[in-house]
Structures are given as C-alpha cells and as structure tokens.
Amino acid sequence: MLCRLAGRLPPPRSARRRRLTDPATGDQLDDGLVLWFPGPDSATGEDVAELHLHGSRAVLAVVIEVLRGLGLRLAEPGEFTRRAFLNGKLDLLQAEAIADLSAAETEAQRRQALRQLGGELGDLYRGWSRRLTRVLAHLEAAIDFPDEDLPPQIENSILEESRALCSEIERHLADGHRGERLRDGIMVAIVGPPNAGKSSLLNRIARREAAITSPVAGTTRDIVEVAIDLAGFPVVLADTAGLRNSDDLVEQEGLRRALQRATEAEIRLFVFDARSPAEACGAAAWPGPDTILVANKIDLVAAGCELPSPALPISALTGEGIDALLSALGERVAQSYRLETPVLTRARHRQALEDAGALLRRSVDALLPELRAEDLRLASRSLGRITGVVDVEDLLDVIFRDFCIGK
Ligand code: GDP
C-alpha cells in the first residue's frame, strides 16, 4: 500500500523523503517524509506507516481521498491504543495512562500519567494477582486430596496470605482518592460570609471576570468554578454562595450547595472582612488544617490593627497578599499530592479493588475450602480486570470511548 503511494519502501524505522503520488492517475499529491514500522516491533504490533505531510487542508484532503480509494479509512478515537492493547503491547492501565497523558494540563498530571504508563501501577496489581493465584493453587491442590481435612499448616498459610493481601489492598484504597483527584482537579472551596470578597478573590486569582462581584449581599447565588494550575497541580477553585441564613428560596438552595461543596472540598479558603474579625469565628464550622483563614480588604484596615492570628491578610481589590496566599495554598496542596507511591487514578480501578478486597475478606471467613476457593477465584478475576488480563470485552468500549482521534 505504502509502495503504491510513495514508491520504494523506506528501511524500517527510518525517515525518507518521498514524492507521494496518486497510484490511479500518477498525479503528485505532496512531497514529504515517510516512515515504515514493520510489526510486531511497532506501537500497535501491526505494520504501521507514517506520512509526514505539509499539513494544509488541501494536502490532507487529497491524500485522505486517495487513501480512501485504496480501501483505507480514518482511525476511530483511541483505535491505535486499542490495537496496541489487543496485541499485548500495553495493559489497560497503560492505555488509560495514554488518555491521561494526552489530556494532562499540569505538571503533576503529566507526571502521574507517565508513571502509570511506565507500568508502576500495573506491576503492583500484577504482583497481587500472582500472589493470589499462588494461594488459590495451594488451596486447590489441598482440596484435591479428598476425605481428608486440609493440613493445618497449609490452611494457615493460605489464611495468612489472604489476610495480608486484603490489608495491602485496603491500605492502597485508603489513599484519600488522591490519584483520582489529581486527575480531575483538586477542589478548593472559597467560603465565608456574604460580601467578604469571595468572588473578588476568585476573580483576582483567575485574572478574569469569572464571577459577578457586586456590593449587594447574596449575589453569588450559584457556584462558579475556575480551573487553575497552581505550582503544577490542577486546582479547581469554587466560589460558593455567601453563607448566611435566608428566607429566599434561591438563596437557600445556593447555601445548601455551598455547604455541600465546602464539605466535599479538599481545602477551604475561609474569607472574612478584616474590619470585622469576629466573622472569622465562622471558620470553626470547618476545623482542621484544611481550612485556611483569609482576612480580606486589608486596604480598608488601619495599619497595626489586630487580625485573628493564623489569618493571611489580603486585598482582593489591590492584589496585596495574593501571592502569599497562593504560595500557602500551593504548599498545602503539594503536601498532600506530591505522591511517592503509585496511587490509583480511576473509579474503575477503585471498584475492582474494593470487590477484590471484599471477596478476600469473605474467603477468609468462609467455612468450606470450596467456598474459599471460589471467592479467591472471583477476587483474582476482579484484579485481572484492572490490567485487562481477563474478561474485559465489555470494558473496552467504555475505556476507549473517551480517547481523542489519532491516539
Ligand atoms: P462575596 O459576597 O464574598 O463574593 O463578595 P464580593 O466579592 O461580591 O465583594 C463584596 C464587595 O466588597 C464588592 O463591592 C467588592 O468590590 C468589595 N471588595 C472585595 N474585596 C475587596 C477588597 O479587598 N478591598 C475593598 N476595599 N473592597 C473589596
């Protein structure tokens, strides 16, 4: 096919300049680079050819037209990665990492995706799978001696290893959803009394008019979100409606959503008017290190005036103190999200691990060895589903659907 379009085949994996012509008419289409990757040593495992063309619309249109005439078609989104998976070049975790890498917007997301692509997470899960298979093999061998109880030392070692696996999986699951949050954006809610300057702060940070600021109390009736890159970490800042009791139904709904958002957020910025330090008491509703106190409007406060001690003084109006606030926030985020060990990155993995953990726990409590073996088999299947070793046909569409074209 490549020869018909570009004449002689270039040597494998080496770029050659070629004149591309329409095999039907002999018309020249473009002058470009041609690469040939013979399978199985290609990205997908199949024979792959790459054309580097002058990327104008007219060139692409005519080349695609001619390729169509040769019986080729455009790839579906994710099709290259899907073929690579089906040909054993990648496991499912790595395929998902390619999607994440293509979508990465910040340094931390890029690093996390690359680690997953490198196979770190897959190695961890495959290690568990292997151990589980070994336990199961021991148990099945023991079951095959009928009319006898299991030798106690084998029974004990099976139980011990099952418990150990179960607690390792549970520890891995108890990661505060950090990998998933790093993928989706770390939530920071801006909370505080009405008119404290929350929307103004969000605007100042986003450097654009994302939320309405107005001198009338209670105008931010819904939640406005702005995604920012904070020192390499993806952060979603959410401005919540002013926290105050109200009879207005719309405001009550805003309040309810604000409370929910603030509760779910990883970090809260509690903003209050520096002229009314008593307002800072409202922050007591969210005790702990994940709430940062912010005293706004210091441009209106006389120098030397006392603020509640841990509060960061800022002025959303003049921009004073904003850099210090952002670096405090950045440090706080980095503390939790500079990840040293591989963490799970998707709800899909979490679900499979939770299933595997629950089945392992059930197997430990099972009364009959046959039941125990069945639970171990199911647990092993759950683990296998994460990397794509077993039973994944139904999963493939879900996973590859979100890819962009050309990957
Ligand atoms: P929110 O209800 O907490 O979102 O408060 P807004 O951001 O709507 O601000 C309420 C009012 O305070 C607006 O008139 C803002 O212009 C004003 N404001 C906000 N931040 C500052 C500030 O740092 N200094 C001064 N002088 N006014 C501010």
Residues whose N, C-alpha, C, O or C-beta is under 5 A from the ligand:
A	BS01	GDP	P193 P194 N195 A196 G197 K198 S199 S200 I212 T213 S214 P215 T220 G242 N296 K297 I298 D299 L300 I314 S315 A316 L317
